[in-house]
Amino acid sequence: MTQPLKNSGWNQGLNAQSSTKKETLGALRVTADGRKFRYAKAGEALACGKNGLLADATANHIKQVQTAYGASAGATRVPILVGATAVTADQYADGYLQIYDGAAANVGHQYLIKSNTACDASGVTYLELDEPLVYAIAATDTISLIPNPFSSITQQASLAHGLGGVVPITVTNAYYFWMQTGGVANVLNGGGSTLGAGVVQSATEGAFKTQPDGALDAAPCGHVIAFAAIDQKYCAVWLQLD
């Protein structure tokens, strides 16, 4: 069952990284001064003070018709047929099973995944769900496996990925850490901006930039505070991603 929101008793410090998982991916942590953080895993070596981009779906694990497979209503162990990309053990832990298309009563449903088995390309992975299926999954239903957004954080010079937050420490590839999503943050600025200006994700790797007037090319994520931000320097931003 889904655990209640924690307010204390965290197993990993805010400025620590860990080779082992100590919290639920995506768990929200709020500090006394109002900063917000989400528990995440690095998908590559990460630099401090730069943006962190959320995990993308695997093309062959989404929109997959469940030919010859299905599961009964009430089931928590569910076989899922995937396309021509192998699945690793627990790749979708803390991720989501989504009903993409199929029976009218079933489409739009989503289930939290506790764990999954490994399988070969075009094989079947068995999911352990946090909650039982509300409706049966039929062989004609189309399924998507969605990784937890915080399961593979990267830093790329691209706008083609969801923005997750700011990496507040240097992180080793595949290690777990707390990524900042709200409150006062120290962030790389990708273009000089005035005090109070809104900021968006920049195509410059890991940076924010001033929000273009009347022409958003990325989702707003906060605004400049304290002093006018300086290009290619680390500056104060009121982060508003959570």
C-alpha positions, 0 to 999 in steps of 0.5 A: 500500500502507498505510504503516508507522506513523511514529515520526519525520520528521513533515512538520507541527509539532504546533502548526502548521496547513496549507492543504495535506495533509502526512500521512495523515488519521488518522495517529497521532503519539505524543510523548515524554511520552505525548500522542497526536494524530491528523492531521485536517482542519477542517470549519469554523473551530475553537476551541482547547481544545474538543472536535472531532467526527468526520465523518459519512457522507453519506446518499446515499453509504451502503447503495447497491445497485450496479445495473448496476455491479461489479468483479472480484476483484483490482481496485484501480480500482472504479466505485461508484454513489451516490445523489442527492448529488454526490461531489467529487474525493478526498472519500473519500481516506483513507476506506473502501469497506465491503460493507454487504450482498450475497454472503455471502463479501463482506459485512463486507469493508473497503478503504482508499481512496487517491483518488476521482473526482468525479461528479454526483448518482446518478452513478458515482465511480471509487475507487483502492483501497490494496489489491485487492478480495478478492472481486468486487463484484456488481451486487446488492451494497450498498456504503457509502462512509465518509469518514475520521473525521478528514476534517471536524472540527466543534464543535457543541452536539450529542451526535449525532456521534462524539467525536474529540479535543481541538483544541489550536490555533485552526484555519482552516476546511479547514486540516489540524492535529493533534488530541489524542486521548490524554494530558494535555490542556487542555479546556473544562469543561462542568460543575464536577467533582471531582478524579478524576471521569470525563468524557464529551462534553457537549451544550455546544459543545466541552466535557466534563462529569462522567460521570453516575453509572450513566447514561452519555449519551455515551462515557467519554473520560477523567478530571479530573486535577491539580485539581477542574475548574471550569465553563466554564474550561479544565482538565486532563484525562487524555484516553483516546480513543486 
